[in-house]
Amino acid sequence: MSTEQAFSQLTIDRLRPLALLLANDSPKKKGDLVAVLTRAMTDPAHVRTLYDQLEPLAQLAVREATHDPKGHYARTRFVARHGREPEDHDAGLDTEHKRYGRSASKPRPWRVFFADGDHLPTDTRQILLGFVPRPDPFRIPTRAEPPTEFLLRTRGWASKELTEPVPVRVRETARTAEADLLAVLRLIDTGKVRVTDKKRVPTEAGRKLVAGVLTGGDFYTADDEEEFDDDPAHDLAIEAFAWPMLVQAAGLAEKRGDALKLTPAGRTALSKPPAATLKKVWSAWTKTRLLDEFSRVEVVKGQGRAGLTAATTRRGAVLDALRECPTGEWFAVEDLWRLMRGSGREFTMAGERSIWEMYISEHQYGSLGYDDEHVWEQLQGRFILAFLFEYAATVGLLDVAYVPPQDGRDDFRDRWGADDLSCFSRYDGLLYMRINPFGAWCLGLAADYQPVAPQATNDLRVLANLDVVATRPPSAADRLTLERFADETSPASWKLSAAKILAVVEQGGRVQELEEFLASRSTDDLPPTVETFLGDLRRKAGLLKDGGPARVVECADEHVAAELANDRQLKGKCLLAGGRLLVVREVDLATVRKAVRKFGYVWPIPGD
């Protein structure tokens, strides 16, 4: 739209204040007002003078619109990048409006560039492109370390704001995720992790079992939880919920009956480097439809009727933003939100009408469709928190700094039905995050990743008589490993069991897994008798090989069996099993059937 067309759409009441920005007096007729404004905003010298006189924030607004392909001034994006937008009007009334008895404030000079409110006229934009520099790219603020304290803001009597400093907790996740993956897989192998029928989410008992084997436990403890059942902070299980979902999404475990069981891929993962497995787990999670992370924001009801957008699309937008963040430096959650909104990486949770289906407490009064300045933080923001805190941090991509969620954020307090809530979600305590080297590898920001080798400890003593003695109480994960390979002889000692070790191998495990475990928990070398014992088991474990399924065929006599077994075409495919019996592997059945017909024989029907 040209400058003249844009100004022609305005009423006299809107044109006159803009014209007064250019001269002390203004024409009275609309046509004259349009002409004055058009001449000024299509004159390169005048446009340059007006631009140079703008305050810095207003110049930034013009710069962003100038270099937008459509000349659009995106208010939400601008506020995300710069914290606020320029003032539209002066507080006082201008003389012209007082003269006409109208109660309107005087517009700021930068508004004359935007005749229709949010777009630069095409001819004015062409002039600006000649001298206005491109806006600087948004760079997310970072810091070397997260703060040690955080001020919780609560509302006291008469809405008075109270502050309370609480210590910030920091969790570096890459190394613990490797240990936790193996611990959770071993726990699942016991058949104790139960999940629900339809959604396959872990039961409360299952979550408690998983939390018990995690290195350092879950992010929060039972002491952090609220007593009130309907409060979002009543259940603060994060990692304990995430791990059963992650291993299912990656095909490492599956529901059988009412519990999870390891798949062949899960058994193989027990003997593979955990970092490589975790990368595959993360890749699988970004594509999964097993769970929408926003469903974990249980305070928002009606999600099923709202027709939410695809979680995979939303995850992709968040990951694109993460890839713009520097690695190895801490950045605030709010600044990640600013990056997404300020760089056009926003996503929608649902259509405008569908948002009305979601509500807090009560549909009629608590609908999220009602206007609220923090609706983005309540919907998109909470999805981002759930995705990153519960899944990216659990898998080990992000180190996190956090506090308990209660009063961690106050961007929901004005919502109907939220008065008594301590928080909006269990993820409200996430404050800062850092992309660690493992996360950089998973996000494609680093070509490779070298896990830090775990330091050997003296938690166990391995004796020559095959006893394993704990020098301190073992973790739940270590106890699970010992129970897989050894018989418990007392609360602090175990006897290595050949039968148990071979049973693990039969299920896809390796003797080397036990050797590596013992070596990493003991500063002393393994006794020669133990090395001999394990070496003999390792040798025996490789003596037999499964050749796959086969069919046993009974011939009429030994002559027929020998004829087929010794045929050049069937050599190695029909194997004599003594007397009149032949063994044919399933993979060779089609070839053998075809060859048998040349002898004039009929291949038997199974079961005859």
Buried (B, 14 or more C-beta within 10 A) or exposed (E): BBBBBBBBEBEBEBBBBBBBBBEEEBBEEBEEBBBBBBEBBBEEEBBBEBBEEBEEBBBBBBBBBBBBEEBBBBEEBBBBBBEEBBBEBEEEBBEBBEEEEEEBBBBBBBBBBBBEEEBBBBBBBBBBEEEBEEBEEBEBEBEEEBBEEBEBBEEEEEEEEEEEEBEBBBBEBBBBBBBBBBBBBBBBBBBEBBBEEEEBBBBEEBBBBBBBBBBEBBBBEEEBBBEEEEBBBBBBBBBBBBBBBBBBBBBBBBBEEEBBBBBEBBBBBBBBEBBEBBBBBBEBBBEBEBBBBBBBBEBBBBBEEBEBBEBEEBBBBBBBBBEBBBBEBBBBBBBBBBBBBBBEBBBBBBEEEBBBBBBBBEBEEBBBBBEBEBBBBBBBBBBBBBBBBBBBBBBBBBBBBBBBBBBBBBBBBEBBBBEEBBBBBBBBBBBBBBBBBBBBBBBEBBEEBEBEEEEEEEBBBBBEEBBBEBEEEBBBBBBBBBBBBBEEEEEBBBBBBBEBBBEBBEEBBBBEBBBEBBBBBBEEEBBEEBEEBBEEBBEBBEEEEEEEEBBEBEBEEEEBBBBBBEBEEBEEBBBBBEEBBBBBBEEBBEBBEEBBEEEEBEBEEEEE
